[in-house]
Structures are given as C-alpha cells and as structure tokens.
C-alpha cells in the first residue's frame, strides 16, 4: 500500500495546546531534552509576537503506542483512549513543549534548579518594532506595572488587567491576539510504518545519525500499565538495582550490547530470521511476554559458557552475536542443561561460527539459518556444515597475527580458556577480567616468547607481525606478565618457575604447551615453538569441530 502524501495544515496556539493537554499529541521519547529553558522559550514567544516564522511542526498520526513523555514538570499528561489515533511530534518537540509549558504554567527542575515558565513575561514599555527582545525570562523586581506574565496573558480575561495595567490594555489585547491568532505551520503524515516515521525523525533531528533499532523498539514496546520500559530493563539487566539479583555485571558479561539482547528476544519470537523490518513488526504484547524468558535464556547461556567452556567474561566472546543462538537453545530447551551430546554439538557450532568469521556480515539472515542448526541440536542431531569448514590446518594459525578484533583469534583464546590455564608460578587458577581483555596489549595476554626478547634476536630479526601471533599468546595474570617474566627468554623464566613449582609441566599443559625440549623452550627456539604449538592447537580445535570422531 503506497504511503500517503503529507498533509499541510494550519493550527492556532489554543488548538495545539488542547491537543497536548488532552493527550491527542504526544512527544516520543527519542530525546532527553524535550523542552527548552526559559531563554529560548522567551525568544520563541518574542518571535511569535513579532510575526516571525518559527518553522514547521511535523506530526505522525498513528494507532501505534510509543514510549512518550508522560509528565512535564509538575503537569501530568493524560493518555489517549485505547484504539484512538495519536499524533507524535517528529519535528518541533522543543518548540511545542515550550509553548505548552508557557501556556500551562509548568514548573520543572533541571540540574537541581527550578524553572518556572510563568516567569516569562512581556515588557510593555517596549514596542515590537524595536530590535530589542520584548519578552524576558523574569519580571524584574519593583516593575509589576510594566511587565505581564505570558502565562497570565493567555489564561486570564482582559478585564482582569484593567486595574493593574490601565495604560496598556490595548497593547495587552494586541499581544494576546498576536499569540492566539498565529498560524502554526503543521505537516501531518498519516499511517506511516514505524520504521519510515523514525527515518523521518532521524533525518530531521539527529544530524543524519539514524535512530538505532534498539531506540525505536524502546519507544514501541513501552507500556505504562505493565511498567515495561525496555531501556530501563536493559540497564537493570546489566546492573540490577536490587541487591542479590542476577545481572550481567556480576556474571562478567556487562559488555553485551543492547542490540544483542534485543535480537535474543526477537529470535525467540520470530519463526525465521531477525531482519530489522521483521523485528519492527513484533507486537508490543508479544515482546513484553517474551522478555522474562529471554533474560532467563541469556543467563542460562552464560552459565553454560562459563561452566562448560570457561569463557568467564564477555570480552572473550568472538562475537556477542553468539549469545543469540545459545539463548534460543536454552529457552527452547526449557533452561535445562544440555546432554553430553548436545554439549559437544553446541561447542562444535560455537567454534565453527567463530573460526569461519561467520558473523562478520549478514548477521540477521544467518541467525535464521543457525536457528535451524540449533533446532537440530535440540533434537540431538548433528547439524550440517560445509566439510572444509570443519578442519583447521596448523599452517592456518601458526603465524596468524594476534588481534582481539579477529574472531578466529578470539576463538583460539576461548580454546586456551577451556583448558583452564594455571599459573606458571603455583598452578593457581587464572582470573580473567573484562577490563583487561579489550585490547591486544592487555595485561592478561602474555607473549610466551616476550616481544622485547625477540626484538633483540639479531640472528632472525623478527618482524612485529611475526612476534605478535596467536600461537605466541598465553593467558596469565598481570603480576607474572609485567613483573616476573618481563623481557626474559623462556628458557630462563621457565627454569626459575620449575624450581618453585614441581607441577609446572601440568601448568604448561593447561596452556597447550608440551615438554620444553620438543617445543623449543630449552633452546629459546621461537620458530619451533610456534609450529609445535600450532600443531597442538589445531588438534584440539579439530576435535571440537568433529565431535564423536
């Protein structure tokens, strides 16, 4: 069905005021600052009195119910009757709310300072022909007889001013007429789809920066009666205001973005893919109903990642997107832990997706395909994958440049984490932290052959990209990395650790490093180390990619 042409209308001050006051016009909550301060509001009223153009209001008429401004300072705005159309202001939010605030006499607090719009007044001693602004933000002391509140001007009878302003009655009447008869230019777009209406809003208000899908869905799914606010729900999911309640911060997954959580919910509701246009079609009631299950599913997925894979923090995830199919699995599995076979198949899927850089593009469509794979895992059936994508060659990773932005590298880090790496010093468990894993030079990432040591190797003259490879990375704590190992050769610092740790061989095994001689450690043979470790890492990855073989 073609979109209707916009309709040009002319409206008076009182009509616009009544539409807001009675709930027919709403301010969608896409922005924080809905109303100007007194300075700009006074300048706006001054422009009206002088007959200046103030721009056009654009209203979107729809039966959709969006998150919107419910209160303006001390004034509560009514809800429209259920089923009635509402006009949301797409352009002119601040101008319109400022006009309403002055007419209604709103009092609000901003940054701890009270703003009373009844204070905005007209200097009756000035004429509109003068360049000086006739509308001021406050009535000066001891000048009650020459300044009139704009709020009072618009709400009182003319006869009420005779006693106080006997010499200015004609001017007061003139100013009131200028305000009440001003023709406000208004464009109404009727029945536009929400994504088109939001595109209109974006182009007008945010300097070309589009509203995110999450921002649109926050507005669309808001429900006052059910006390559902997606923005607040996400904030509480990250960090709960209730002591003892589960949240992602406590789980070590506080970097999961809002769009991933939104897509987790959509994947549960929608039968296929999770394209933007399909998400925007989700009914508010369906979204709210699915929210609780989604949260439980996310926590179940994280519990599995932490317990079965030792991916204890979100910064180790190759893609945040991987939470979507995993959440889908646990919701459909009624939050029961996977069987041994399902566990192996989930790991196969996880590493296949990461090692093939699956979610670098076309995420929305690929999730639809991967939900089918998860459905097979739910039935304990192995999904189908391209055969050549289920095998890693040692040559593929031996000299692969290390970058935390590379899903392949992060998958290898997950493999390292799965081994539950132990401290070289005392075989203690390693603690990983999100704040240390964001950059490739993190304190948790130790080059087993230290960069400073290799840079001094005059025989081979190793390039930076040959030093900073994923097979040279081990996960250690900050103390060992910076203070004990530093730039020392492996033969030296490993020998020192061996003196104080008789279980060092087990610690090295937990880092996928076999005996020191075979791996070139005793002779500080870097090339031998890289190639030997690449072979061992590839063996472990291939076991995960081909469970049961």
RAHU-V817466 format. One record per residue. RES is the residue in three letters. SS is DSSP state (~ for helix, > for strand, _ for the rest). OMEGA is omega in radians with two decimals (999 if undefined). Layout:
res/ss/omega
RES/SS/OMEGA
RES/SS/OMEGA
This chain:
res/ss/omega
UNK/_/-3.10
UNK/_/3.11
UNK/_/3.13
UNK/_/3.05
UNK/_/3.06
UNK/_/-3.13
UNK/>/3.10
UNK/>/3.12
UNK/>/3.04
UNK/>/-3.10
UNK/>/3.12
UNK/_/-3.12
UNK/~/-3.06
UNK/~/-3.14
UNK/~/3.11
UNK/~/3.12
UNK/~/-3.11
UNK/~/-3.14
UNK/~/3.10
UNK/~/-3.07
UNK/~/-3.11
UNK/_/3.01
UNK/_/-3.13
UNK/_/3.08
UNK/>/-3.10
UNK/>/3.08
UNK/_/3.14
UNK/>/-3.03
UNK/_/3.02
UNK/_/-3.09
UNK/_/3.12
UNK/_/-3.06
UNK/_/-3.06
UNK/_/-3.05
UNK/_/3.10
UNK/_/2.98
UNK/_/-3.05
UNK/~/-3.13
UNK/~/-3.09
UNK/~/3.09
UNK/~/3.10
UNK/~/3.11
UNK/~/3.10
UNK/~/3.11
UNK/~/3.11
UNK/~/3.12
UNK/~/3.12
UNK/~/-3.12
UNK/~/-3.12
UNK/_/3.08
UNK/_/-3.14
UNK/_/3.02
UNK/_/-3.11
UNK/_/-3.14
UNK/_/-3.05
UNK/_/2.99
UNK/>/3.07
UNK/>/-3.09
UNK/>/3.07
UNK/>/-3.12
UNK/>/-3.04
UNK/>/3.01
UNK/_/3.01
UNK/_/3.05
UNK/_/-3.11
UNK/_/2.97
UNK/_/-3.05
UNK/>/3.13
UNK/_/-3.12
UNK/_/-3.12
UNK/>/3.03
UNK/>/-3.08
UNK/_/-3.10
UNK/_/-3.07
UNK/>/3.04
UNK/>/-3.10
UNK/_/-3.06
UNK/_/3.05
UNK/_/3.08
UNK/_/3.10
UNK/_/3.14
UNK/_/3.13
UNK/_/3.13
UNK/_/3.05
UNK/_/3.08
UNK/>/3.06
UNK/>/3.10
UNK/>/-3.11
UNK/>/3.11
UNK/>/3.08
UNK/>/-3.14
UNK/_/-3.10
UNK/~/-3.06
UNK/~/3.11
UNK/~/-3.07
UNK/~/3.13
UNK/~/3.09
UNK/~/3.08
UNK/~/3.12
UNK/~/-3.10
UNK/~/3.13
UNK/~/-3.11
UNK/~/-3.08
UNK/~/-3.07
UNK/_/-3.08
UNK/_/3.00
UNK/>/3.12
UNK/>/-3.14
UNK/>/3.11
UNK/>/-3.11
UNK/_/3.10
UNK/_/-3.13
UNK/>/3.14
UNK/>/3.10
UNK/>/-3.12
UNK/>/-3.08
UNK/~/3.04
UNK/~/-3.13
UNK/~/-3.12
UNK/_/-2.97
UNK/>/3.11
UNK/>/3.05
UNK/>/-3.05
UNK/_/3.11
UNK/_/-3.13
UNK/_/3.09
UNK/_/-3.10
UNK/_/3.13
UNK/_/-3.12
UNK/_/3.14
UNK/_/-3.11
UNK/_/3.13
UNK/_/-3.10
UNK/_/-3.13
UNK/>/-3.09
UNK/>/-3.07
UNK/_/-3.11
UNK/_/3.07
UNK/_/3.13
UNK/_/3.13
UNK/_/3.06
UNK/_/3.11
UNK/_/-3.08
UNK/_/-3.03
UNK/_/3.13
UNK/_/3.11
UNK/>/3.12
UNK/>/3.11
UNK/>/3.11
UNK/~/3.08
UNK/~/3.12
UNK/~/3.13
UNK/~/-3.05
UNK/~/-3.02
UNK/~/-3.11
UNK/_/3.05
UNK/_/3.14
UNK/~/-3.12
UNK/~/3.14
UNK/~/-3.07
UNK/~/-3.01
UNK/_/-3.07
UNK/_/-3.07
UNK/_/-3.07
UNK/_/-3.06
UNK/_/-3.08
UNK/_/-3.03
UNK/_/-3.05
UNK/~/-3.12
UNK/~/-3.14
UNK/~/3.11
UNK/~/3.12
UNK/~/3.13
UNK/~/-3.13
UNK/~/3.13
UNK/~/3.11
UNK/~/3.13
UNK/~/-3.12
UNK/~/-3.03
UNK/~/-3.13
UNK/_/-3.14
UNK/_/3.11
UNK/_/3.13
UNK/>/3.12
UNK/>/-3.08
UNK/>/3.04
UNK/>/3.14
UNK/>/3.01
UNK/>/-2.95
UNK/>/3.00
UNK/_/3.11
UNK/_/3.01
UNK/_/-3.04
UNK/~/-3.12
UNK/~/3.10
UNK/~/3.12
UNK/~/3.13
UNK/~/3.06
UNK/~/3.07
UNK/~/3.13
UNK/~/-3.10
UNK/~/-3.08
UNK/~/-3.09
UNK/~/-2.87
UNK/~/-2.95
UNK/_/3.05
UNK/_/3.11
UNK/_/3.11
UNK/_/-3.03
UNK/_/2.99
UNK/_/3.11
UNK/_/3.08
UNK/~/3.13
UNK/~/-3.14
UNK/~/3.12
UNK/~/-3.10
UNK/~/3.02
UNK/~/-3.14
UNK/~/-3.05
UNK/~/-3.03
UNK/~/-3.11
UNK/_/3.11
UNK/>/-3.08
UNK/_/-3.09
UNK/_/3.13
UNK/_/-3.14
UNK/_/3.14
UNK/>/3.08
UNK/_/-3.03
UNK/~/3.12
UNK/~/3.12
UNK/~/3.14
UNK/~/3.11
UNK/~/3.11
UNK/~/-3.13
UNK/~/3.06
UNK/~/3.10
UNK/~/3.14
UNK/_/-3.08
UNK/_/3.06
UNK/_/-3.11
UNK/_/-3.12
UNK/_/3.11
UNK/_/3.13
UNK/_/-3.10
UNK/_/3.01
UNK/_/-3.06
UNK/~/3.10
UNK/~/3.12
UNK/~/-3.13
UNK/~/-3.11
UNK/_/-3.10
UNK/_/-3.07
UNK/_/3.12
UNK/_/3.11
UNK/_/-3.06
UNK/_/-3.09
UNK/~/-3.11
UNK/~/3.11
UNK/~/3.11
UNK/~/3.09
UNK/~/-3.12
UNK/~/3.03
UNK/~/3.13
UNK/~/-3.12
UNK/~/-3.12
UNK/~/3.12
UNK/~/-3.07
UNK/~/-3.01
UNK/_/-3.10
UNK/_/-3.08
UNK/_/-3.10
UNK/_/-3.06
UNK/_/3.11
UNK/_/-3.10
UNK/~/-3.07
UNK/~/3.11
UNK/~/3.11
UNK/~/-3.13
UNK/_/3.12
UNK/_/-3.11
UNK/_/3.10
UNK/_/-3.12
UNK/~/-3.10
UNK/~/3.13
UNK/~/-3.14
UNK/~/-3.11
UNK/~/-3.14
UNK/~/-3.09
UNK/~/-2.99
UNK/~/-3.10
UNK/~/3.11
UNK/~/3.11
UNK/~/3.14
UNK/~/3.12
UNK/~/3.13
UNK/~/3.11
UNK/~/3.14
UNK/~/3.09
UNK/~/3.12
UNK/~/-3.14
UNK/~/3.09
UNK/~/3.12
UNK/~/3.12
UNK/~/-3.10
UNK/~/-3.03
UNK/~/-3.05
UNK/~/-3.07
UNK/_/-3.10
UNK/_/3.01
UNK/_/-2.91
UNK/_/-3.14
UNK/_/-3.04
UNK/~/-3.13
UNK/~/3.06
UNK/~/-3.14
UNK/_/3.06
UNK/_/3.06
UNK/_/2.96
UNK/_/-3.12
UNK/_/-3.13
UNK/~/3.09
UNK/~/-3.06
UNK/~/3.11
UNK/~/3.12
UNK/~/3.07
UNK/~/3.10
UNK/~/3.13
UNK/~/-3.03
UNK/~/3.06
UNK/~/-3.13
UNK/~/3.12
UNK/_/3.12
UNK/_/3.02
UNK/_/3.06
UNK/_/3.08
UNK/_/3.14
UNK/_/3.00
UNK/_/3.14
UNK/~/-3.12
UNK/~/3.12
UNK/~/3.12
UNK/~/3.14
UNK/~/-3.13
UNK/~/3.07
UNK/~/3.10
UNK/~/3.08
UNK/~/3.13
UNK/~/-3.11
UNK/~/-3.08
UNK/~/3.07
UNK/~/-3.12
UNK/~/-3.09
UNK/~/-3.06
UNK/~/3.09
UNK/_/-3.12
UNK/_/-2.99
UNK/~/-3.01
UNK/~/3.05
UNK/~/-3.14
UNK/_/3.07
UNK/_/-3.08
UNK/~/-3.00
UNK/~/-3.14
UNK/~/-3.10
UNK/~/3.09
UNK/~/3.10
UNK/~/3.10
UNK/~/-3.07
UNK/~/3.02
UNK/~/3.09
UNK/~/3.08
UNK/~/3.12
UNK/~/3.08
UNK/~/3.10
UNK/~/3.11
UNK/~/3.09
UNK/~/3.11
UNK/_/-3.14
UNK/_/3.10
UNK/_/3.14
UNK/_/3.09
UNK/_/3.09
UNK/_/3.09
UNK/_/3.00
UNK/_/-3.01
UNK/~/-3.08
UNK/~/3.13
UNK/~/-3.14
UNK/~/3.09
UNK/_/3.11
UNK/_/3.06
UNK/_/3.12
UNK/~/3.13
UNK/~/-3.12
UNK/~/-3.03
UNK/~/-3.05
UNK/_/-3.07
UNK/_/3.14
UNK/_/-3.12
UNK/>/-3.11
UNK/_/3.07
UNK/_/3.12
UNK/_/3.08
UNK/_/-3.14
UNK/_/-3.09
UNK/~/3.10
UNK/~/3.13
UNK/~/-3.12
UNK/~/3.05
UNK/~/3.09
UNK/~/3.07
UNK/~/3.10
UNK/~/3.07
UNK/~/3.09
UNK/~/-3.12
UNK/~/-3.14
UNK/~/-3.14
UNK/_/-3.08
UNK/_/-3.03
UNK/_/-3.09
UNK/>/3.12
UNK/_/3.07
UNK/_/-3.03
UNK/_/-3.03
UNK/_/-3.13
UNK/_/3.08
UNK/_/3.13
UNK/>/3.13
UNK/_/3.07
UNK/_/3.11
UNK/_/-3.06
UNK/_/-3.14
UNK/~/-3.06
UNK/~/-3.13
UNK/~/-3.01
UNK/_/-3.06
UNK/_/-3.06
UNK/_/-3.13
UNK/_/3.12
UNK/_/-3.14
UNK/_/3.10
UNK/_/-3.12
UNK/_/-3.11
UNK/>/-3.13
UNK/>/3.00
UNK/>/-3.07
UNK/_/2.90
UNK/_/-3.02
UNK/_/-3.13
UNK/~/-3.11
UNK/~/3.11
UNK/~/-3.10
UNK/~/3.13
UNK/~/3.13
UNK/_/-3.11
UNK/_/-3.07
UNK/_/-3.09
UNK/_/-3.05
UNK/_/3.13
UNK/_/-3.06
UNK/_/3.06
UNK/_/-3.11
UNK/~/-3.12
UNK/~/3.08
UNK/~/3.11
UNK/~/-3.07
UNK/_/3.13
UNK/>/-3.02
UNK/~/3.13
UNK/~/3.09
UNK/~/-3.09
UNK/>/2.95
UNK/>/3.13
UNK/>/3.14
UNK/_/3.08
UNK/_/-3.06
UNK/~/-3.07
UNK/~/-3.13
UNK/~/-3.04
UNK/~/-2.99
UNK/~/-2.95
UNK/~/-3.07
UNK/~/-3.06
UNK/~/3.10
UNK/_/-3.08
UNK/_/-3.07
UNK/_/3.09
UNK/_/-3.12
UNK/~/-3.12
UNK/~/-3.09
UNK/~/-3.05
UNK/~/3.08
UNK/~/3.09
UNK/~/3.10
UNK/~/3.13
UNK/~/-3.09
UNK/~/3.13
UNK/~/-3.10
UNK/~/-3.09
UNK/_/-3.11
UNK/_/3.08
UNK/_/-3.07
UNK/~/-3.13
UNK/~/3.11
UNK/~/3.10
UNK/~/3.13
UNK/~/3.11
UNK/~/3.14
UNK/_/3.06
UNK/_/-3.08
UNK/_/3.05
UNK/_/-3.11
UNK/_/-3.02
UNK/_/-2.98
UNK/_/-3.12
UNK/_/-3.12
UNK/_/-3.09
UNK/_/3.05
UNK/_/-3.08
UNK/_/-3.10
UNK/_/-3.10
UNK/_/-3.08
UNK/_/-3.13
UNK/_/-3.02
UNK/~/-3.10
UNK/~/3.10
UNK/~/3.14
UNK/~/-3.09
UNK/~/-3.07
UNK/~/3.11
UNK/~/-3.14
UNK/~/3.11
UNK/~/3.13
UNK/~/-3.13
UNK/~/3.11
UNK/~/3.13
UNK/~/3.12
UNK/~/-3.13
UNK/~/3.12
UNK/~/-3.11
UNK/~/3.05
UNK/~/3.12
UNK/~/-3.12
UNK/~/-3.13
UNK/_/-3.11
UNK/_/3.09
UNK/_/-3.14
UNK/_/999
